[in-house]
Amino acid sequence: MNERLSGDELVALVRRVFQPRANEKGLAILVDLPDEQVSDTDDWAARRAIAVDWAAELTAHEPELGLKTTLVLYRNVHTNNGELPARCWIHHGGPLPTSADSLEASASTTFVDMFASNPILLVPTQFSATAPLKIAAKTNPIRAATMAGFRQDMVPALRLDYGEVNRRVNYLKQLLDRATGADFQFVYPGGEAALHLDLRFRSAHASGGLLPDPGVAGNLPSGEAYIVPFEGETEPSLSAGELPVQFGDEIVRYRIVANKAVEVLTQGPASRAEAEHLAREPAYGNLAELGLGVLAAFGIKPIGKVLLDEKLGLHIAFGRSEHFGGQVGPADFSSPEAVIHIDRVYVPETQPDVLVKRVDLVMEDDQTLALMRDGKYVVDFN
């Protein structure tokens, strides 16, 4: 697939997503660069080429858009949702550096100064910057569309009716806001698993592809409502049970106690690797997010990239949560490189051997609301 957004489409996208204000004059496109520690890939190089193309197109349409576009480079942070470095580089034209190791420190600027001139950000990076940009948006008047792992085959998802996407997402957000818990039944070859997520004391978030107000950061393509399960900061969390996740041909089952994966119950290469990860980084075992995507209803198919795939349906994340309103953050990990927030997506193409048989929301009045059956929503969005 060789999809490409035209200049007119990019202008329409920026206007639709950000609804720029009269006093906003700058838009920055951020890309992270490979370095000696993390080597380049074909997808990564192609993504940087997309960013260069977008910058050129938006610059050509500057009189129409009313925003000056700047391409900004920074050293990759080696992990998804790790903290951003202190400094970045403004690209003034010509070929992009192939490695961050070739950047001159004396030519850099701080992210804070860059934010001051560029309140609108498109961020098609290799490693997700959603968490640190959400934190940065609390003290800087920015709004950022994060696009980690973006590829050309995601372009159709940028052309959707995000007014309707946003409406469905807000409907699910309202349900999550009213819920005190969620009960899951998973079926896999040879067995089934039950899980309860504690949703007390939490507010849900809507990521419907619209970012009209400063102080926020969210994914694009977008289309999900999400909530951090209660992590037990004031009393024990009631999240408990088993969670199956498919890795290749292997299904790894985690035992969940008080909202944490505390043990891997299965055997196999992936199971051993996950058990080692939990032992090495207990914060990785935190259940950081329950997400409900809606894009499957618009005909969007998974492509093997979490940025898009998680927006299709149910997903549950491990790791960092403080950027969503939770309690687990970078200080809970052993090093900046170990910080992680990773989604496990439950749609047939990503986990074909794990069926989400049932999802019920437990509402404030202790009534049960059927949310999903056999992997599909059964609530009425109309």
VOBA-1610 file (N, C-alpha, C; in pm, whole numbers, padded with zeros to 5 digits, always signed):
BEGIN
Met+00085-00120+00000Met+00000+00000+00000Met+00088+00124+00000Asn+00065+00213-00095Asn+00146+00334-00105Asn+00057+00455-00085Glu-00005+00464+00034Glu-00093+00575+00067Glu-00010+00698+00102Arg-00064+00814+00068Arg+00005+00939+00099Arg-00100+01047+00118Leu-00081+01130+00221Leu-00169+01245+00241Leu-00121+01361+00156Ser-00211+01421+00080Ser-00178+01539+00002Ser-00168+01660+00094Gly-00117+01770+00041Gly-00109+01893+00120Gly-00244+01938+00168Asp-00345+01931+00080Asp-00480+01970+00119Asp-00534+01879+00229Glu-00504+01749+00220Glu-00550+01657+00324Glu-00481+01683+00457Leu-00354+01719+00452Leu-00282+01750+00575Leu-00337+01876+00641Val-00364+01976+00560Val-00424+02098+00615Val-00558+02067+00680Ala-00640+01988+00612Ala-00771+01950+00666Ala-00755+01869+00795Leu-00655+01780+00799Leu-00631+01699+00919Leu-00594+01787+01037Val-00500+01879+01017Val-00458+01968+01126Val-00576+02051+01175Arg-00654+02105+01084Arg-00769+02185+01124Arg-00872+02102+01199Arg-00896+01980+01152Arg-00996+01894+01214Arg-00954+01849+01352Val-00829+01808+01365Val-00780+01752+01492Val-00755+01860+01595Phe-00685+01967+01555Phe-00637+02066+01652Phe-00724+02192+01660Gln-00799+02222+01554Gln-00878+02346+01552Gln-00794+02465+01599Pro-00685+02497+01523Pro-00590+02599+01568Pro-00658+02732+01603Arg-00601+02798+01703Arg-00651+02926+01749Arg-00574+03039+01681Ala-00634+03157+01682Ala-00575+03270+01611Ala-00438+03307+01665Asn-00413+03287+01793Asn-00285+03326+01853Asn-00178+03217+01840Glu-00211+03104+01780Glu-00114+02995+01763Glu-00050+03007+01626Lys+00083+03012+01624Lys+00155+03040+01500Lys+00248+02929+01456Gly+00273+02828+01542Gly+00372+02726+01508Gly+00324+02584+01528Leu+00363+02497+01437Leu+00337+02353+01444Leu+00470+02282+01427Ala+00498+02188+01514Ala+00622+02110+01504Ala+00591+01964+01476Ile+00671+01904+01389Ile+00667+01761+01364Ile+00792+01702+01429Leu+00773+01614+01527Leu+00883+01558+01604Leu+00916+01418+01555Val+01044+01390+01535Val+01090+01255+01503Val+01208+01220+01592Asp+01215+01094+01633Asp+01331+01047+01709Asp+01429+00979+01613Leu+01556+00985+01647Leu+01661+00932+01561Leu+01726+00808+01622Pro+01770+00715+01538Pro+01848+00600+01588Pro+01978+00649+01651Asp+02041+00562+01726Asp+02173+00592+01781Asp+02252+00463+01792Glu+02365+00470+01860Glu+02452+00353+01869Glu+02384+00239+01945Gln+02293+00273+02035Gln+02227+00171+02116Gln+02110+00105+02044Val+02035+00182+01965Val+01917+00130+01894Val+01934+00157+01745Ser+01950+00053+01668Ser+01976+00066+01524Ser+01851+00101+01447Asp+01871+00156+01330Asp+01764+00195+01241Asp+01692+00072+01186Thr+01569+00092+01141Thr+01492-00012+01071Thr+01432+00049+00946Asp+01385-00035+00857Asp+01322+00015+00734Asp+01197+00097+00767Asp+01114+00048+00858Asp+00993+00121+00894Asp+01026+00256+00957Trp+01127+00257+01040Trp+01167+00381+01108Trp+01215+00483+01005Ala+01299+00440+00914Ala+01349+00530+00810Ala+01234+00581+00723Ala+01139+00492+00691Ala+01024+00534+00611Ala+00939+00635+00687Arg+00928+00618+00817Arg+00848+00711+00898Arg+00913+00849+00900Arg+01044+00854+00909Arg+01112+00984+00905Arg+01093+01049+00769Ala+01092+00968+00662Ala+01068+01023+00529Ala+00926+01080+00519Ile+00829+01014+00584Ile+00692+01066+00587Ile+00691+01201+00659Ala+00763+01210+00770Ala+00767+01336+00845Ala+00827+01449+00761Val+00932+01418+00687Val+00993+01520+00599Val+00893+01564+00493Asp+00821+01468+00437Asp+00720+01499+00335Asp+00609+01586+00393Trp+00560+01551+00513Trp+00455+01630+00576Trp+00503+01772+00605Ala+00627+01784+00652Ala+00680+01917+00682Ala+00686+02002+00555Ala+00729+01941+00445Ala+00737+02014+00319Ala+00599+02056+00270Glu+00504+01965+00277Glu+00368+01995+00231Glu+00304+02105+00316Leu+00318+02096+00447Leu+00257+02195+00534Leu+00326+02331+00520Thr+00457+02329+00495Thr+00528+02455+00470Thr+00476+02520+00342Ala+00454+02438+00240Ala+00401+02490+00114Ala+00261+02547+00131His+00187+02499+00231His+00051+02545+00255His+00043+02639+00376Glu+00157+02696+00415Glu+00158+02783+00533Glu+00061+02900+00522Pro+00052+02970+00407Pro-00043+03082+00400Pro-00188+03037+00423Glu-00220+02918+00375Glu-00355+02866+00391Glu-00382+02821+00533Leu-00284+02753+00594Leu-00302+02697+00727Leu-00285+02801+00836Gly-00195+02897+00813Gly-00168+02999+00914Gly-00074+02955+01023Leu+00001+02848+01000Leu+00097+02796+01096Leu+00231+02772+01028Lys+00339+02814+01093Lys+00473+02782+01044Lys+00511+02643+01093Thr+00554+02556+01002Thr+00587+02417+01036Thr+00737+02402+01056Thr+00774+02336+01167Thr+00914+02312+01201Thr+00935+02162+01221Leu+01041+02108+01165Leu+01077+01968+01186Leu+01179+01962+01299Val+01149+01881+01401Val+01230+01874+01523Val+01282+01732+01541Leu+01411+01720+01571Leu+01476+01591+01588Leu+01517+01572+01733Tyr+01515+01448+01780Tyr+01571+01420+01912Tyr+01620+01276+01918Arg+01710+01252+02013Arg+01764+01117+02032Arg+01655+01026+02086Asn+01640+00906+02026Asn+01538+00813+02074Asn+01566+00776+02220Val+01459+00741+02293Val+01472+00715+02436Val+01478+00565+02468His+01486+00481+02363His+01516+00338+02377His+01401+00253+02429Thr+01287+00314+02461Thr+01174+00238+02511Thr+01046+00317+02490Asn+00934+00249+02480Asn+00806+00319+02467Asn+00771+00392+02595Asn+00736+00520+02580Asn+00689+00605+02689Asn+00794+00632+02795Gly+00922+00620+02756Gly+01029+00667+02842Gly+01034+00818+02843Glu+01105+00874+02940Glu+01114+01020+02951Glu+01189+01079+02832Leu+01142+01193+02783Leu+01210+01261+02674Leu+01344+01316+02722Pro+01442+01325+02630Pro+01567+01391+02668Pro+01542+01539+02694Ala+01638+01606+02752Ala+01621+01748+02785Ala+01623+01836+02662Arg+01694+01791+02555Arg+01719+01880+02442Arg+01680+01815+02309Cys+01657+01901+02212Cys+01620+01857+02078Cys+01687+01950+01977Trp+01668+01919+01849Trp+01736+01994+01742Trp+01633+02037+01638Ile+01640+02163+01597Ile+01558+02213+01487Ile+01628+02178+01356His+01554+02114+01266His+01613+02078+01136His+01589+02192+01038His+01698+02239+00978His+01691+02356+00891His+01699+02321+00743Gly+01672+02197+00709Gly+01671+02158+00569Gly+01781+02062+00534Gly+01771+02003+00416Gly+01869+01904+00373Gly+01836+01767+00427Pro+01920+01667+00395Pro+01895+01530+00442Pro+01896+01522+00594Leu+01812+01436+00649Leu+01813+01416+00793Leu+01938+01340+00834Pro+01992+01366+00953Pro+02099+01280+01004Pro+02050+01137+01016Thr+02135+01043+00991Thr+02096+00902+01003Thr+02110+00850+01145Ser+02177+00927+01232Ser+02197+00885+01370Ser+02201+01008+01460Ala+02147+00995+01579Ala+02153+01103+01677Ala+02295+01129+01723Asp+02384+01030+01704Asp+02522+01047+01749Asp+02596+01154+01670Ser+02542+01193+01554Ser+02609+01295+01473Ser+02559+01436+01503Leu+02462+01450+01592Leu+02408+01582+01625Leu+02506+01659+01714Glu+02518+01787+01689Glu+02606+01873+01768Glu+02530+01929+01887Ala+02582+01905+02007Ala+02515+01950+02128Ala+02496+02101+02129Ser+02593+02174+02075Ser+02587+02320+02079Ser+02474+02377+01994Ala+02421+02296+01901Ala+02314+02343+01813Ala+02175+02308+01866Ser+02169+02247+01983Ser+02041+02199+02035Ser+01965+02310+02108Thr+01840+02282+02135Thr+01756+02369+02215Thr+01680+02284+02314Thr+01620+02346+02413Thr+01543+02269+02510Thr+01404+02240+02455Phe+01347+02131+02502Phe+01209+02102+02464Phe+01117+02214+02512Val+01143+02269+02630Val+01057+02375+02683Val+01057+02496+02589Asp+01173+02535+02539Asp+01179+02647+02445Asp+01110+02613+02314Met+01128+02491+02267Met+01062+02449+02144Met+00911+02450+02161Phe+00862+02401+02277Phe+00718+02403+02304Phe+00662+02545+02299Ala+00740+02642+02348Ala+00691+02779+02356Ala+00658+02836+02219Ser+00731+02792+02116Ser+00709+02842+01980Ser+00617+02753+01899Asn+00594+02631+01946Asn+00517+02533+01868Asn+00415+02465+01957Pro+00299+02526+01976Pro+00200+02468+02067Pro+00126+02348+02009Ile+00141+02323+01879Ile+00075+02210+01814Ile+00181+02113+01765Leu+00168+01986+01801Leu+00272+01887+01773Leu+00214+01764+01704Leu+00279+01722+01596Leu+00258+01591+01535Leu+00384+01510+01565Val+00367+01386+01614Val+00482+01314+01670Val+00490+01171+01614Pro+00530+01155+01486Pro+00543+01021+01426Pro+00679+00959+01457Thr+00692+00902+01575Thr+00820+00853+01625Thr+00828+00701+01623Gln+00948+00650+01648Gln+00968+00507+01663Gln+00916+00459+01798Phe+00953+00530+01904Phe+00911+00495+02040Phe+00803+00593+02085Ser+00699+00540+02146Ser+00588+00624+02187Ser+00633+00734+02283Ala+00585+00856+02257Ala+00612+00970+02345Ala+00485+01018+02413Thr+00380+00935+02414Thr+00253+00978+02470Thr+00265+01014+02617Ala+00324+00926+02697Ala+00331+00951+02841Ala+00407+01078+02874Pro+00532+01096+02826Pro+00603+01219+02862Pro+00538+01345+02808Leu+00472+01337+02691Leu+00407+01457+02638Leu+00278+01488+02715Lys+00210+01387+02766Lys+00096+01415+02854Lys+00143+01489+02979Ile+00256+01446+03033Ile+00310+01513+03151Ile+00354+01655+03115Ala+00424+01671+03002Ala+00470+01803+02960Ala+00353+01898+02935Ala+00242+01844+02884Ala+00126+01927+02853Ala+00060+01984+02979Lys+00093+01931+03094Lys+00037+01986+03218Lys+00101+02119+03255Thr+00223+02144+03206Thr+00295+02267+03242Thr+00333+02351+03121Asn+00302+02302+03002Asn+00329+02376+02880Asn+00199+02383+02798Pro+00172+02496+02733Pro+00044+02511+02661Pro+00045+02442+02525Ile+00072+02311+02527Ile+00082+02235+02402Ile-00032+02137+02391Arg-00053+02088+02269Arg-00132+01968+02248Arg-00064+01888+02140Ala-00058+01758+02164Ala+00026+01673+02081Ala-00053+01552+02032Ala-00040+01523+01903Ala-00093+01400+01845Ala+00024+01304+01830Thr+00028+01202+01915Thr+00139+01108+01913Thr+00110+00993+01817Met+00211+00955+01738Met+00190+00863+01626Met+00302+00760+01620Ala+00338+00703+01734Ala+00448+00606+01738Ala+00418+00487+01649Gly+00515+00449+01566Gly+00496+00335+01477Gly+00413+00365+01355Phe+00386+00493+01327Phe+00302+00527+01212Phe+00363+00474+01082Arg+00274+00423+00996Arg+00315+00374+00865Arg+00215+00422+00760Gln+00255+00410+00635Gln+00167+00453+00527Gln+00034+00380+00528Asp+00033+00254+00571Asp-00093+00180+00569Asp-00189+00223+00679Met-00149+00320+00762Met-00241+00379+00859Met-00312+00502+00803Val-00271+00550+00687Val-00328+00673+00633Val-00480+00668+00622Pro-00543+00555+00578Pro-00690+00554+00571Pro-00757+00588+00704Ala-00694+00553+00816Ala-00752+00584+00947Ala-00746+00732+00979Leu-00666+00808+00906Leu-00661+00953+00926Leu-00770+01024+00848Arg-00838+00952+00761Arg-00942+01012+00678Arg-01084+00986+00732Leu-01096+00927+00851Leu-01226+00891+00905Leu-01304+01014+00950Asp-01434+00994+00971Asp-01520+01096+01028Asp-01496+01097+01179Tyr-01403+01181+01225Tyr-01367+01179+01366Tyr-01474+01243+01453Gly-01571+01311+01395Gly-01685+01354+01473Gly-01764+01234+01523Glu-01788+01136+01435Glu-01859+01015+01474Glu-01772+00926+01564Val-01644+00915+01531Val-01553+00840+01618Val-01558+00897+01759Asn-01548+01030+01768Asn-01547+01096+01898Asn-01678+01073+01974Arg-01790+01070+01903Arg-01919+01046+01968Arg-01924+00908+02032Arg-01878+00806+01959Arg-01879+00670+02013Arg-01782+00656+02131Val-01667+00718+02118Val-01568+00712+02226Val-01624+00775+02353Asn-01689+00888+02340Asn-01744+00955+02458Asn-01857+00874+02521Tyr-01934+00801+02439Tyr-02036+00713+02493Tyr-01972+00606+02583Leu-01862+00545+02535Leu-01794+00443+02616Leu-01729+00505+02739Lys-01675+00625+02725Lys-01618+00693+02842Lys-01722+00710+02952Gln-01842+00751+02915Gln-01947+00772+03014Gln-01983+00641+03085Leu-01982+00530+03011Leu-02007+00400+03075Leu-01896+00366+03174Leu-01771+00387+03134Leu-01658+00356+03223Leu-01660+00446+03346Asp-01700+00572+03329Asp-01707+00662+03444Asp-01808+00613+03548Arg-01914+00549+03502Arg-02019+00502+03593Arg-01987+00364+03652Ala-01894+00292+03591Ala-01866+00155+03632Ala-01775+00151+03755Thr-01797+00050+03838Thr-01707+00025+03952Thr-01616-00094+03926Gly-01644-00168+03820Gly-01560-00283+03788Gly-01594-00337+03651Ala-01510-00428+03604Ala-01533-00497+03477Ala-01495-00643+03494Asp-01582-00731+03446Asp-01559-00875+03455Asp-01538-00932+03315Phe-01433-01013+03301Phe-01393-01068+03172Phe-01394-01220+03178Gln-01434-01281+03068Gln-01416-01424+03049Gln-01343-01444+02917Phe-01226-01504+02924Phe-01145-01535+02806Phe-01146-01686+02783Val-01153-01724+02657Val-01149-01866+02620Val-01030-01886+02526Tyr-00953-01991+02552Tyr-00836-02023+02471Tyr-00828-02174+02459Pro-00750-02226+02364Pro-00742-02371+02349Pro-00702-02439+02480Gly-00787-02525+02527Gly-00756-02600+02648Gly-00805-02537+02777Gly-00871-02423+02770Gly-00916-02366+02896Gly-00980-02229+02881Glu-01007-02169+02996Glu-01063-02034+02999Glu-01011-01963+03123Ala-01024-01833+03124Ala-00973-01752+03234Ala-01074-01644+03266Ala-01084-01610+03395Ala-01171-01503+03441Ala-01086-01395+03507Leu-01124-01270+03485Leu-01051-01157+03541Leu-01150-01050+03584His-01127-00992+03700His-01202-00874+03743His-01106-00756+03752Leu-01145-00644+03691Leu-01069-00520+03704Leu-01147-00423+03791Asp-01080-00368+03889Asp-01138-00273+03984Asp-01134-00134+03921Leu-01250-00075+03896Leu-01258+00057+03833Leu-01306+00164+03929Arg-01304+00134+04057Arg-01345+00234+04155Arg-01245+00350+04161Phe-01295+00466+04204Phe-01210+00582+04232Phe-01136+00635+04110Arg-01184+00605+03991Arg-01114+00646+03869Arg-01211+00715+03774Ser-01156+00806+03693Ser-01230+00867+03583Ser-01172+00817+03452Ala-01258+00798+03355Ala-01214+00751+03224Ala-01171+00869+03137His-01106+00836+03027His-01058+00936+02931His-01112+00901+02793Ala-01134+01004+02714Ala-01178+00987+02576Ala-01068+01033+02482Ser-01029+00945+02392Ser-00932+00980+02288Ser-00999+00956+02154Gly-01072+01059+02111Gly-01156+01044+01993Gly-01100+01111+01869Gly-00970+01149+01873Gly-00909+01207+01755Gly-00923+01356+01744Leu-00978+01422+01847Leu-00993+01567+01846Leu-00914+01624+01964Leu-00828+01721+01936Leu-00743+01783+02039Leu-00754+01935+02029Pro-00871+01990+02055Pro-00889+02133+02032Pro-00835+02224+02143Asp-00806+02167+02260Asp-00767+02249+02374Asp-00624+02221+02417Pro-00548+02325+02456Pro-00412+02304+02507Pro-00412+02219+02633Gly-00297+02156+02658Gly-00281+02079+02780Gly-00308+01932+02767Val-00312+01881+02643Val-00344+01739+02624Val-00250+01677+02521Ala-00238+01546+02530Ala-00167+01468+02428Ala-00242+01339+02410Gly-00258+01295+02285Gly-00329+01172+02258Gly-00288+01114+02124Asn-00322+00988+02105Asn-00282+00918+01983Asn-00358+00966+01861Leu-00292+00954+01748Leu-00354+00969+01616Leu-00287+00867+01525Pro-00360+00782+01455Pro-00504+00766+01456Pro-00556+00738+01598Ser-00682+00775+01618Ser-00738+00760+01751Ser-00874+00695+01743Gly-00933+00674+01861Gly-01064+00611+01869Gly-01076+00515+01984Glu-01056+00561+02107Glu-01070+00473+02223Glu-01110+00552+02346Ala-01183+00486+02433Ala-01203+00531+02571Ala-01117+00441+02659Tyr-01059+00499+02764Tyr-00970+00418+02846Tyr-00973+00466+02990Ile-00933+00378+03079Ile-00935+00405+03221Ile-00825+00325+03288Val-00764+00380+03392Val-00664+00309+03472Val-00736+00233+03582Pro-00722+00101+03590Pro-00781+00029+03704Pro-00724+00083+03836Phe-00804+00073+03941Phe-00759+00118+04073Phe-00639+00036+04117Glu-00533+00106+04158Glu-00405+00040+04186Glu-00377+00020+04334Gly-00472+00056+04420Gly-00457+00023+04560Gly-00386+00126+04644Glu-00389+00253+04604Glu-00315+00353+04679Glu-00379+00388+04813Thr-00509+00364+04830Thr-00576+00396+04956Thr-00631+00273+05028Glu-00656+00168+04954Glu-00702+00039+05008Glu-00670-00066+04904Pro-00675-00194+04940Pro-00636-00296+04842Pro-00722-00291+04715Ser-00657-00304+04601Ser-00729-00314+04476Ser-00798-00449+04466Leu-00916-00448+04406Leu-00993-00571+04390Leu-00966-00640+04257Ser-00877-00583+04174Ser-00843-00648+04047Ser-00776-00782+04075Ala-00830-00889+04017Ala-00776-01023+04046Ala-00826-01122+03941Gly-00750-01229+03927Gly-00788-01336+03836Gly-00672-01379+03748Glu-00703-01417+03626Glu-00600-01458+03530Glu-00619-01384+03400Leu-00508-01350+03337Leu-00512-01279+03209Leu-00427-01355+03108Pro-00488-01406+03001Pro-00411-01472+02895Pro-00370-01372+02787Val-00248-01385+02738Val-00198-01303+02628Val-00124-01394+02531Gln-00155-01384+02404Gln-00090-01468+02304Gln+00035-01401+02249Phe+00146-01474+02254Phe+00274-01433+02195Phe+00308-01536+02088Gly+00290-01502+01962Gly+00313-01600+01857Gly+00218-01717+01872Asp+00272-01837+01883Asp+00190-01957+01901Asp+00168-01991+02048Glu+00226-01914+02137Glu+00221-01946+02279Glu+00126-01853+02353Ile+00046-01908+02441Ile-00042-01828+02526Ile+00019-01822+02665Val+00049-01702+02707Val+00105-01676+02840Val-00009-01638+02933Arg-00018-01705+03048Arg-00122-01671+03146Arg-00057-01610+03270Tyr-00106-01492+03306Tyr-00057-01421+03424Tyr-00158-01436+03537Arg-00108-01455+03658Arg-00194-01450+03776Arg-00195-01308+03828Ile-00315-01252+03843Ile-00330-01114+03883Ile-00379-01108+04027Val-00308-01033+04109Val-00345-01010+04248Val-00330-00861+04276Ala-00436-00799+04327Ala-00432-00657+04364Ala-00380-00571+04249Asn-00430-00600+04129Asn-00401-00524+04006Asn-00259-00542+03954Lys-00188-00645+03999Lys-00053-00670+03950Lys-00041-00814+03901Ala+00030-00830+03791Ala+00070-00964+03748Ala+00185-01007+03839Val+00160-01109+03920Val+00259-01150+04019Val+00324-01282+03984Glu+00272-01351+03882Glu+00325-01483+03848Glu+00282-01518+03706Val+00367-01592+03636Val+00331-01650+03507Val+00301-01797+03531Leu+00182-01841+03489Leu+00133-01974+03522Leu+00166-02078+03415Thr+00220-02035+03303Thr+00242-02124+03189Thr+00391-02149+03168Gln+00420-02245+03080Gln+00556-02280+03046Gln+00580-02254+02897Gly+00703-02224+02864Gly+00737-02197+02724Gly+00833-02080+02715Pro+00892-02058+02599Pro+00990-01948+02585Pro+00933-01811+02618Ala+00814-01780+02567Ala+00755-01650+02596Ala+00718-01638+02743Ser+00669-01747+02801Ser+00633-01746+02943Ser+00756-01721+03029Arg+00867-01786+02997Arg+00989-01765+03074Arg+01036-01621+03060Ala+01031-01566+02938Ala+01075-01429+02917Ala+00987-01331+02996Glu+00857-01356+02997Glu+00767-01267+03071Glu+00789-01280+03222Ala+00811-01402+03271Ala+00838-01421+03414Ala+00966-01348+03454Glu+01067-01355+03368Glu+01193-01284+03396Glu+01172-01133+03397His+01089-01085+03305His+01061-00941+03300His+00991-00896+03428Leu+00893-00973+03474Leu+00823-00938+03598Leu+00918-00939+03718Ala+01007-01037+03723Ala+01101-01045+03834Ala+01199-00928+03830Arg+01239-00890+03712Arg+01337-00782+03693Arg+01274-00645+03717Glu+01148-00629+03671Glu+01078-00500+03679Glu+00936-00524+03730Pro+00917-00531+03862Pro+00781-00555+03913Pro+00679-00453+03864Ala+00721-00330+03837Ala+00626-00228+03791Ala+00569-00262+03654Tyr+00641-00343+03577Tyr+00588-00388+03449Tyr+00458-00465+03466Gly+00443-00533+03580Gly+00324-00614+03605Gly+00200-00535+03641Asn+00212-00405+03660Asn+00095-00323+03692Asn-00003-00322+03575Leu-00131-00348+03603Leu-00233-00336+03499Leu-00269-00188+03488Ala-00220-00126+03381Ala-00216+00019+03371Ala-00333+00079+03295Glu-00408-00002+03222Glu-00513+00055+03137Glu-00610-00052+03091Leu-00736-00017+03096Leu-00839-00088+03021Leu-00883+00004+02910Gly-00865-00038+02785Gly-00898+00045+02670Gly-01005-00019+02585Leu-01093+00065+02531Leu-01203+00020+02446Leu-01198+00099+02315Gly-01146+00034+02210Gly-01137+00098+02080Gly-01262+00079+01998Val-01281+00167+01897Val-01405+00164+01818Val-01382+00157+01668Leu-01258+00158+01620Leu-01236+00175+01477Leu-01272+00053+01392Ala-01284-00065+01453Ala-01322-00182+01373Ala-01457-00160+01306Ala-01546-00085+01371Ala-01678-00060+01315Ala-01673+00028+01191Phe-01559+00094+01168Phe-01542+00181+01051Phe-01466+00111+00938Gly-01447-00020+00954Gly-01382-00098+00850Gly-01230-00098+00857Ile-01172-00043+00962Ile-01027-00041+00976Ile-00980-00178+01026Lys-00873-00229+00964Lys-00817-00359+00998Lys-00682-00342+01068Pro-00646-00436+01156Pro-00515-00427+01221Pro-00401-00448+01123Ile-00289-00386+01153Ile-00171-00395+01065Ile-00047-00442+01140Gly-00064-00481+01266Gly+00051-00526+01343Gly+00124-00415+01415Lys+00062-00296+01425Lys+00120-00184+01497Lys+00021-00138+01603Val+00068-00128+01729Val-00020-00100+01841Val-00090+00034+01824Leu-00021+00135+01769Leu-00081+00267+01751Leu-00218+00258+01688Leu-00232+00175+01586Leu-00361+00158+01520Leu-00440+00043+01581Asp-00375-00071+01602Asp-00447-00192+01639Asp-00526-00177+01769Glu-00471-00104+01867Glu-00541-00090+01995Glu-00671-00012+01980Lys-00684+00068+01873Lys-00804+00149+01853Lys-00919+00067+01794Leu-00895-00060+01764Leu-00998-00141+01701Leu-01094-00202+01802Gly-01047-00232+01922Gly-01133-00300+02019Gly-01070-00301+02157Leu-01094-00410+02230Leu-01047-00422+02368Leu-00895-00432+02374His-00835-00362+02470His-00694-00382+02501His-00670-00356+02650Ile-00571-00425+02702Ile-00531-00412+02843Ile-00380-00391+02843Ala-00337-00289+02918Ala-00196-00251+02916Ala-00126-00285+03047Phe+00003-00307+03036Phe+00091-00330+03150Phe+00184-00209+03167Gly+00223-00181+03293Gly+00332-00087+03317Gly+00289+00050+03366Arg+00350+00152+03306Arg+00336+00291+03348Arg+00191+00338+03334Ser+00143+00411+03436Ser+00004+00458+03432Ser-00015+00602+03475Glu+00088+00665+03530Glu+00066+00797+03591Glu+00026+00901+03488His+00062+00881+03361His+00023+00976+03257His-00125+00966+03224Phe-00192+00860+03271Phe-00336+00844+03252Phe-00413+00872+03381Gly-00344+00914+03486Gly-00410+00938+03613Gly-00387+00831+03717Gly-00297+00735+03687Gly-00265+00629+03782Gly-00150+00666+03873Gln-00088+00563+03933Gln+00014+00585+04035Gln+00153+00534+03998Val+00165+00457+03891Val+00294+00396+03857Val+00363+00481+03750Gly+00482+00528+03783Gly+00555+00615+03693Gly+00701+00576+03680Pro+00782+00659+03616Pro+00923+00625+03592Pro+01000+00589+03718Ala+00969+00652+03830Ala+01044+00624+03953Ala+01024+00481+04002Asp+00922+00413+03954Asp+00895+00276+03997Asp+00973+00172+03917Phe+01046+00217+03815Phe+01127+00127+03733Phe+01274+00142+03768Ser+01353+00046+03727Ser+01494+00044+03767Ser+01579+00147+03694Ser+01535+00193+03577Ser+01611+00290+03498Ser+01517+00354+03397Pro+01557+00468+03339Pro+01471+00529+03236Pro+01443+00436+03119Glu+01544+00354+03081Glu+01526+00263+02968Glu+01427+00151+02998Ala+01403+00124+03126Ala+01313+00015+03164Ala+01167+00058+03171Val+01141+00189+03166Val+01004+00239+03176Val+00924+00192+03055Ile+00806+00140+03079Ile+00727+00085+02967Ile+00579+00097+02997His+00505+00118+02892His+00358+00105+02892His+00327+00032+02763Ile+00275-00091+02773Ile+00256-00172+02654Ile+00116-00233+02653Asp+00048-00219+02541Asp-00090-00266+02527Asp-00094-00406+02468Arg-00181-00489+02522Arg-00211-00620+02466Arg-00351-00612+02404Val-00359-00630+02274Val-00480-00602+02198Val-00557-00731+02171Tyr-00687-00730+02205Tyr-00769-00850+02192Tyr-00864-00838+02073Val-00807-00852+01954Val-00888-00868+01833Val-00837-00993+01764Pro-00920-01058+01681Pro-00883-01190+01627Pro-00752-01190+01550Glu-00721-01083+01481Glu-00599-01082+01401Glu-00473-01075+01487Thr-00481-01018+01607Thr-00363-01004+01692Thr-00348-01117+01792Gln-00461-01170+01840Gln-00458-01284+01931Gln-00564-01386+01886Pro-00534-01459+01777Pro-00637-01545+01717Pro-00683-01659+01807Asp-00601-01699+01903Asp-00637-01814+01987Asp-00696-01773+02121Val-00714-01644+02143Val-00775-01596+02267Val-00904-01523+02231Leu-01016-01577+02273Leu-01146-01517+02247Leu-01194-01443+02371Val-01234-01319+02353Val-01298-01244+02461Val-01445-01286+02462Lys-01474-01388+02538Lys-01609-01444+02537Lys-01712-01348+02594Arg-01673-01278+02700Arg-01769-01193+02768Arg-01697-01080+02840Val-01754-00959+02832Val-01712-00847+02915Val-01839-00781+02969Asp-01848-00773+03100Asp-01961-00707+03167Asp-01907-00595+03254Leu-01974-00481+03251Leu-01942-00372+03342Leu-02030-00382+03466Val-01970-00367+03582Val-02043-00360+03707Val-02068-00213+03735Met-02194-00173+03737Met-02227-00032+03749Met-02243+00008+03895Glu-02257+00139+03918Glu-02262+00191+04054Glu-02375+00131+04136Asp-02484+00095+04071Asp-02598+00038+04143Asp-02589-00114+04155Asp-02470-00170+04129Asp-02444-00314+04133Asp-02516-00392+04024Gln-02573-00321+03929Gln-02632-00386+03813Gln-02521-00418+03713Thr-02543-00522+03633Thr-02445-00564+03533Thr-02490-00516+03396Leu-02396-00456+03324Leu-02422-00410+03188Leu-02337-00492+03092Ala-02403-00561+03000Ala-02329-00639+02900Ala-02259-00544+02804Leu-02127-00554+02795Leu-02049-00467+02708Leu-02005-00537+02580Met-01954-00660+02592Met-01904-00735+02476Met-01945-00881+02489Arg-01970-00941+02375Arg-01990-01084+02365Arg-01915-01134+02242Asp-01835-01238+02261Asp-01757-01297+02152Asp-01676-01191+02077Gly-01616-01101+02154Gly-01525-01002+02097Gly-01589-00882+02033Lys-01723-00872+02038Lys-01793-00761+01973Lys-01876-00685+02076Tyr-01887-00553+02054Tyr-01971-00473+02142Tyr-02118-00510+02125Val-02189-00514+02236Val-02334-00538+02231Val-02411-00419+02287Val-02342-00310+02322Val-02411-00188+02363Val-02461-00117+02238Asp-02563-00035+02256Asp-02623+00038+02145Asp-02563+00178+02138Phe-02486+00206+02035Phe-02422+00336+02020Phe-02518+00442+01965Asn-02634+00403+01923Asn-02728+00499+01863Asn-02807+00577+01969
//
